[in-house]
Amino acid sequence: MLSHLRKVLAASALSLAVATAAHAADKHKVAFVPQLIGIPYFNAMEAGGNRAAKDLGVDFIYSGPVDTNPVDQLQIVQNLIDQGVEAISVSVLDASSIAPVVESAKAKGIKLFTSDSDAPDSGRAVYVAQATDEGLGTTIIDELVKRVGEDATIGIVSGEATASNLNAWIGFMQKEATAKYPKLKLLAPQFAGGTAERAAQISGDLMAANPDIKAIIAVASSTCPGVAQAIETAGKIGSVIGAGYCSPNTARSYLKSGAFSFTVLWDPEQLGYLTVWAGKQLIDGKSLEAENKISGLEKPATYDAAKGILLLGPPAVFTKDNVDKFNF
Amino acid sequence: MNTVRRSGNGIFSMNGREWSLLVACLLAITIFSVASPHYATSGNAVTVLRNSVELLLIGLGMTLLLAMGGIDVSIGIVMGLAAIAIGRILGADGSPFLAIVAGPMAGAVLGCVTAAVVVLGRVPAIVGTLGLLGVYRTAVFVLLGGQWLSGLPSSLTDLLSTTVLGIPVAAFAIAVAYLAVWLALRRTPYGLHLLAIGNSEEKARLSGIPVVKIRFATFVISGVLTGIAATFYVATYRNVEMTIGSTLALDAIAAVILGGTSILGGRCSLIGTVLGVLLLRILQNGLLLIGIPSLWQPVVTGVLILGVLGFEAVSNRLPLARFQRARA
């Protein structure tokens, strides 16, 4: 019943958005469906998308679920398809269930592609990647080993167990640890869902269960405050370090308090820009080059035709020294 | 026939359900202590109790609501809204004392709104609060404006993490809240009226019980308790995230039902609610400590509720129970 209510709300919000967009006639429409609306990360992507829409002369539609519910997300995508939006990008919550929606988009001649979180076997047109999963997974492990050494126990707190991007990063963390640091002990990942409260509970429990733990990785951006707060509450600043994939705004106070040592991410504003640019390319039927210089972006985006991945660039590491240069 | 039943006759006299819950808690603690060397530590006990604070307060209000045949599925988001009020005050470097007052005040106001919809508007509680859930959730998005309140000043935390006469402030607040509600239930007509309404609102009205007044007051009490919970939430996590409180309503309802309060009204148990909350939190914490992934925790909660209610349904059909009911 709850999820039905959400669907109704989401659907009505969506038709409003589309109705507004329809006023500006004749412009091509590019949509982006995030995993969750209202968090700073996706807000930054929305801002980048808007900037690109202005530069490229397209209409940008941004609509997504109010919590990380894959069914609600599919419903929103389906609605966009029914409305005839020409290019739709999705930050996929559940890779296993999106294939039928991709089929239905293809049948209508709509370009459906993924951005931020992929569904590789779904038949999507392209995946606009923030960084490679491999780059992110290995960067966080390498940076951690620099700080706590190779002989350490490290915990992992993720968000939803169905989020394919988070699971891919965890996979590469484990791969990197096995390949390069045989003494490093990575604990099995824990899943906290979307709330800071659960992430804090789980982090506290991880520290209790593993007194020798040296670091905790917050995989989902929504788990960063919980992990940091648990380290602060347990009085373990200095003996346990937090790290994760969270935005400078979210991590700023924890980086400064010492609960977090660093975070690894990219600029979602740039990713949002690249997403809308890619949507425009697909609508225009232009092919992607191996290296694409885009005037609105800092670095050229590389394209891997075999895997169908358009890559924003290498990940960035934020510490207390550079965090104030960013605002997202 | 006397169908108005209060649990026990004093604080220390417990009924069958309460004893079973206590045994279940002790059994779980024993199993976890044997299975994990890190379980039976004072630090972990503090963690479990700390994680129970909000749910104990919200569960107390939910006990009263269910006892009178009501319910509030929006209560977690009500806590979120109260937390935003507190967070805004702290974020503007306001007095932590003002923040402490703001939580219950915001809770009382929202309790009045809920009561106005459900009691004055004569909407069934499940429907009315479901509608409010949607409204409140959107209000959280709008009020937070897409930015989490994170890294709030620690003034409130410092104030609420102290002890009074050697007892943590949180424990003190919970004890006072439970004692006050217990006295109201046992020593004033409120208790009898509440349970009478829970048994049959129509009969209660015909007996001259001020049904509207009692029901209105109960929603406001629940709101105030939720506002106090919000104060402790913000003090602990110094963070108000977009998904705040999204699992709390169902957790509270689960704990209260486990505790022996009837979902159909007319029966309530405060000790049962305390034990129900503790059992949920003990299981969540212990399962992780013995190495069961956090993914499975909701399954355990669900199975527990089905088990307890199923057991009750079956045992009610046994000849002995029928005989006892016939005599009563």
Chai-1 contact restraints between the chains, C-beta under 6 A:
chainA,res_idxA,chainB,res_idxB,connection_type,confidence,min_distance_angstrom,max_distance_angstrom,comment,restraint_id
A,L5,B,G134,contact,1.0,0.0,6.0,A-B,restraint_1
A,L9,B,G134,contact,1.0,0.0,6.0,A-B,restraint_2
A,G38,B,F141,contact,1.0,0.0,6.0,A-B,restraint_3
A,G38,B,G146,contact,1.0,0.0,6.0,A-B,restraint_4
A,G38,B,M242,contact,1.0,0.0,6.0,A-B,restraint_5
A,I39,B,M242,contact,1.0,0.0,6.0,A-B,restraint_6
A,P40,B,Q147,contact,1.0,0.0,6.0,A-B,restraint_7
A,N43,B,G146,contact,1.0,0.0,6.0,A-B,restraint_8
A,D67,B,T243,contact,1.0,0.0,6.0,A-B,restraint_9
A,A161,B,L295,contact,1.0,0.0,6.0,A-B,restraint_10
A,Q190,B,S294,contact,1.0,0.0,6.0,A-B,restraint_11
A,F191,B,S294,contact,1.0,0.0,6.0,A-B,restraint_12
A,F191,B,L295,contact,1.0,0.0,6.0,A-B,restraint_13
A,G194,B,T243,contact,1.0,0.0,6.0,A-B,restraint_14
A,T195,B,T243,contact,1.0,0.0,6.0,A-B,restraint_15
A,A196,B,Y237,contact,1.0,0.0,6.0,A-B,restraint_16
A,A196,B,N239,contact,1.0,0.0,6.0,A-B,restraint_17
A,A196,B,E241,contact,1.0,0.0,6.0,A-B,restraint_18
A,Q201,B,N51,contact,1.0,0.0,6.0,A-B,restraint_19
A,I202,B,S294,contact,1.0,0.0,6.0,A-B,restraint_20
A,G204,B,T47,contact,1.0,0.0,6.0,A-B,restraint_21
A,D205,B,N285,contact,1.0,0.0,6.0,A-B,restraint_22
A,D205,B,L288,contact,1.0,0.0,6.0,A-B,restraint_23
A,D205,B,L289,contact,1.0,0.0,6.0,A-B,restraint_24
A,A208,B,H38,contact,1.0,0.0,6.0,A-B,restraint_25
A,A208,B,N44,contact,1.0,0.0,6.0,A-B,restraint_26
A,A209,B,H38,contact,1.0,0.0,6.0,A-B,restraint_27
A,A209,B,L289,contact,1.0,0.0,6.0,A-B,restraint_28
A,P225,B,S150,contact,1.0,0.0,6.0,A-B,restraint_29
A,P225,B,N239,contact,1.0,0.0,6.0,A-B,restraint_30
A,Q229,B,Y237,contact,1.0,0.0,6.0,A-B,restraint_31
A,T250,B,S150,contact,1.0,0.0,6.0,A-B,restraint_32
A,S253,B,G151,contact,1.0,0.0,6.0,A-B,restraint_33
